[in-house]
Amino acid sequence: MGRRPAGLAELIESLIVSLGQGRTFHGWRIVARWPEIVGPEIARISHAVRFADGVLTVVVEKDAWRQELEMQLEHILDKVRSLPEGRAVEKIVLRAGSHTEYEHERNDG
């Protein structure tokens, strides 16, 4: 039997990687999967809003919640890195604020 044809998603990812943008692509996939990675409770109070140069920026609604997540940061980073695309993330930075303040960054990429 021969190889199965590559799916469209695999072809797109292959093209992105061949253009040297694989790390950025994988980082933004983590942004998109943030609620799935951290679960509904943490996703209610935090939003991954940006990925650049290996750094995932996460906005947390209140400073008290940000401090709570700081204590869980290594565990969260381990969960992120357990995913194939998670290896693109070197560091997670937590910021207090509203995710709507960062929407332009998400749209600008």
Backbone as CSV, one residue per row, in Angstrom:
resi,resn,N_x,N_y,N_z,CA_x,CA_y,CA_z,C_x,C_y,C_z
1,MET,0.832,-1.186,0.000,0.000,0.000,0.000,0.875,1.247,0.000
2,GLY,0.425,2.276,-0.684,1.153,3.533,-0.762,0.808,4.451,0.397
3,ARG,1.464,5.574,0.387,1.180,6.586,1.405,-0.205,7.166,1.186
4,ARG,-0.849,7.514,2.271,-2.147,8.168,2.146,-1.900,9.624,1.777
5,PRO,-2.808,10.209,1.026,-2.639,11.615,0.655,-2.675,12.506,1.899
6,ALA,-1.874,13.543,1.888,-1.852,14.475,3.015,-3.153,15.275,3.029
7,GLY,-3.640,15.541,4.227,-4.828,16.370,4.373,-4.476,17.836,4.158
8,LEU,-5.480,18.639,3.950,-5.266,20.060,3.707,-4.533,20.721,4.876
9,ALA,-4.912,20.384,6.097,-4.253,20.972,7.267,-2.770,20.623,7.291
10,GLU,-2.452,19.379,6.960,-1.044,18.962,6.928,-0.277,19.704,5.842
11,LEU,-0.908,19.904,4.693,-0.258,20.635,3.602,-0.007,22.086,3.985
12,ILE,-0.980,22.713,4.604,-0.825,24.101,5.027,0.277,24.223,6.066
13,GLU,0.259,23.348,7.053,1.303,23.390,8.078,2.678,23.165,7.463
14,SER,2.771,22.223,6.550,4.040,21.955,5.878,4.539,23.186,5.126
15,LEU,3.637,23.877,4.451,3.993,25.092,3.724,4.472,26.172,4.684
16,ILE,3.760,26.362,5.772,4.133,27.378,6.762,5.509,27.079,7.339
17,VAL,5.765,25.824,7.674,7.068,25.431,8.209,8.156,25.659,7.168
18,SER,7.877,25.312,5.916,8.881,25.490,4.863,9.205,26.963,4.627
19,LEU,8.279,27.851,4.964,8.512,29.288,4.829,9.210,29.871,6.060
20,GLY,9.550,29.017,7.017,10.255,29.466,8.210,9.365,30.076,9.273
21,GLN,8.074,29.838,9.185,7.124,30.423,10.132,6.502,29.384,11.059
22,GLY,7.090,28.199,11.135,6.510,27.123,11.930,6.362,27.456,13.394
23,ARG,7.389,28.071,13.976,7.342,28.389,15.400,6.207,29.382,15.688
24,THR,6.084,30.396,14.854,5.019,31.387,15.030,3.648,30.723,14.876
25,PHE,3.506,29.895,13.859,2.254,29.178,13.615,1.883,28.328,14.821
26,HIS,2.857,27.577,15.338,2.583,26.710,16.480,2.233,27.528,17.720
27,GLY,2.906,28.643,17.921,2.595,29.499,19.067,1.182,30.042,19.014
28,TRP,0.760,30.455,17.813,-0.608,30.961,17.674,-1.647,29.849,17.800
29,ARG,-1.251,28.630,17.495,-2.173,27.502,17.752,-2.397,27.329,19.246
30,ILE,-1.360,27.570,20.039,-1.509,27.511,21.499,-2.453,28.612,21.965
31,VAL,-2.330,29.817,21.399,-3.254,30.911,21.732,-4.684,30.447,21.484
32,ALA,-4.924,29.856,20.335,-6.276,29.404,19.975,-6.769,28.281,20.887
33,ARG,-5.863,27.450,21.370,-6.259,26.287,22.184,-6.226,26.560,23.691
34,TRP,-5.929,27.804,24.090,-5.786,28.135,25.507,-6.921,27.588,26.375
35,PRO,-8.189,27.815,26.046,-9.263,27.296,26.915,-9.213,25.773,27.078
36,GLU,-8.909,25.086,26.011,-8.806,23.622,26.055,-7.635,23.180,26.933
37,ILE,-6.531,23.904,26.860,-5.314,23.536,27.602,-5.490,23.744,29.098
38,VAL,-6.036,24.906,29.485,-6.105,25.240,30.908,-7.409,24.838,31.578
39,GLY,-8.431,24.534,30.787,-9.715,24.146,31.354,-10.631,25.333,31.559
40,PRO,-11.921,25.056,31.795,-12.932,26.117,31.835,-12.761,27.127,32.973
41,GLU,-12.310,26.685,34.128,-12.182,27.615,35.259,-11.128,28.682,34.985
42,ILE,-9.955,28.261,34.552,-8.887,29.224,34.266,-9.212,30.011,33.005
43,ALA,-9.850,29.381,32.032,-10.209,30.076,30.790,-11.225,31.189,31.035
44,ARG,-12.036,31.064,32.083,-13.005,32.110,32.404,-12.325,33.397,32.855
45,ILE,-11.144,33.276,33.464,-10.471,34.453,34.035,-9.234,34.877,33.263
46,SER,-8.870,34.116,32.227,-7.642,34.431,31.501,-7.827,34.179,30.010
47,HIS,-7.041,34.913,29.221,-7.105,34.786,27.765,-5.697,34.888,27.202
48,ALA,-5.293,33.903,26.433,-4.035,34.015,25.697,-4.291,35.004,24.563
49,VAL,-3.458,36.036,24.485,-3.734,37.104,23.526,-2.633,37.323,22.498
50,ARG,-1.442,36.767,22.750,-0.334,37.086,21.859,0.740,36.017,21.950
51,PHE,1.407,35.787,20.826,2.590,34.939,20.812,3.637,35.619,19.948
52,ALA,4.816,35.829,20.496,5.913,36.424,19.734,7.239,36.017,20.365
53,ASP,8.180,35.625,19.530,9.536,35.300,19.980,9.567,34.290,21.129
54,GLY,8.703,33.295,21.070,8.687,32.240,22.083,7.919,32.589,23.342
55,VAL,7.344,33.785,23.404,6.641,34.236,24.607,5.136,34.266,24.362
56,LEU,4.409,33.557,25.192,2.948,33.548,25.169,2.466,34.552,26.203
57,THR,1.706,35.553,25.758,1.168,36.558,26.671,-0.272,36.196,27.001
58,VAL,-0.544,36.145,28.303,-1.869,35.793,28.799,-2.366,36.941,29.669
59,VAL,-3.570,37.417,29.381,-4.179,38.482,30.157,-5.124,37.853,31.166
60,VAL,-5.004,38.312,32.406,-5.832,37.808,33.500,-6.678,38.970,34.001
61,GLU,-7.972,38.717,34.199,-8.928,39.780,34.487,-8.606,40.615,35.714
62,LYS,-8.129,40.015,36.757,-7.855,40.766,37.994,-6.464,40.403,38.496
63,ASP,-5.855,41.370,39.155,-4.499,41.157,39.646,-4.426,39.995,40.643
64,ALA,-5.464,39.845,41.454,-5.476,38.734,42.423,-5.447,37.387,41.695
65,TRP,-6.204,37.268,40.596,-6.190,36.032,39.808,-4.833,35.848,39.137
66,ARG,-4.234,36.958,38.683,-2.911,36.868,38.062,-1.907,36.281,39.057
67,GLN,-1.970,36.753,40.297,-1.059,36.232,41.322,-1.308,34.744,41.571
68,GLU,-2.561,34.348,41.570,-2.904,32.924,41.739,-2.325,32.085,40.601
69,LEU,-2.476,32.578,39.365,-1.947,31.834,38.216,-0.419,31.807,38.201
70,GLU,0.209,32.847,38.740,1.675,32.856,38.833,2.158,31.621,39.587
71,MET,1.422,31.236,40.626,1.811,30.073,41.422,1.626,28.762,40.646
72,GLN,0.765,28.780,39.627,0.508,27.583,38.823,1.247,27.606,37.482
73,LEU,2.066,28.626,37.265,2.652,28.858,35.954,3.497,27.695,35.444
74,GLU,4.300,27.100,36.283,5.132,25.970,35.832,4.270,24.792,35.389
75,HIS,3.215,24.525,36.132,2.297,23.444,35.775,1.620,23.735,34.435
76,ILE,1.184,24.989,34.252,0.537,25.375,32.994,1.530,25.271,31.843
77,LEU,2.753,25.736,32.054,3.774,25.654,31.010,4.084,24.199,30.661
78,ASP,4.099,23.329,31.644,4.299,21.893,31.377,3.175,21.336,30.512
79,LYS,1.934,21.748,30.790,0.795,21.304,29.977,0.924,21.794,28.543
80,VAL,1.317,23.055,28.392,1.496,23.627,27.052,2.582,22.852,26.313
81,ARG,3.704,22.633,26.960,4.836,21.968,26.306,4.605,20.487,26.045
82,SER,3.580,19.915,26.677,3.280,18.505,26.425,2.625,18.315,25.056
83,LEU,2.155,19.412,24.466,1.553,19.363,23.139,2.635,19.527,22.079
84,PRO,2.494,18.877,20.928,3.518,19.007,19.893,3.831,20.459,19.535
85,GLU,2.795,21.283,19.381,3.027,22.679,19.029,3.467,23.518,20.224
86,GLY,3.323,22.982,21.416,3.679,23.701,22.634,5.161,23.918,22.819
87,ARG,5.962,23.180,22.080,7.417,23.358,22.186,7.865,24.724,21.685
88,ALA,7.001,25.416,20.958,7.321,26.770,20.485,7.311,27.780,21.633
89,VAL,6.615,27.446,22.726,6.463,28.365,23.849,7.615,28.172,24.830
90,GLU,8.411,29.213,24.972,9.524,29.185,25.920,9.129,29.763,27.269
91,LYS,8.186,30.681,27.241,7.840,31.422,28.454,6.394,31.890,28.346
92,ILE,5.734,31.970,29.505,4.393,32.548,29.584,4.481,33.791,30.462
93,VAL,3.956,34.896,29.949,3.921,36.151,30.700,2.466,36.462,31.014
94,LEU,2.192,36.714,32.284,0.840,37.045,32.722,0.726,38.551,32.912
95,ARG,-0.356,39.124,32.404,-0.632,40.554,32.540,-2.043,40.713,33.090
96,ALA,-2.209,41.648,34.006,-3.548,41.953,34.499,-4.215,42.908,33.518
97,GLY,-5.486,42.703,33.260,-6.218,43.592,32.375,-7.324,42.863,31.648
98,SER,-7.890,43.569,30.687,-8.966,43.015,29.887,-8.397,42.512,28.566
99,HIS,-8.863,41.355,28.126,-8.359,40.822,26.857,-8.747,41.700,25.680
100,THR,-9.807,42.492,25.823,-10.208,43.364,24.716,-9.174,44.450,24.454
101,GLU,-8.383,44.796,25.468,-7.313,45.772,25.289,-6.247,45.246,24.330
102,TYR,-6.169,43.945,24.173,-5.118,43.318,23.371,-5.624,42.787,22.039
103,GLU,-6.883,43.004,21.728,-7.439,42.454,20.488,-6.681,42.902,19.248
104,HIS,-6.194,44.136,19.223,-5.459,44.609,18.055,-4.189,43.791,17.840
105,GLU,-3.552,43.332,18.919,-2.345,42.506,18.791,-2.686,41.170,18.167
106,ARG,-3.798,40.603,18.561,-4.211,39.318,18.003,-4.487,39.473,16.520
107,ASN,-5.120,40.553,16.169,-5.452,40.779,14.770,-4.237,41.153,13.936
108,ASP,-3.266,41.810,14.538,-2.046,42.178,13.830,-1.078,41.021,13.712
109,GLY,-1.238,40.008,14.631,-0.380,38.831,14.608,0.945,39.147,15.127
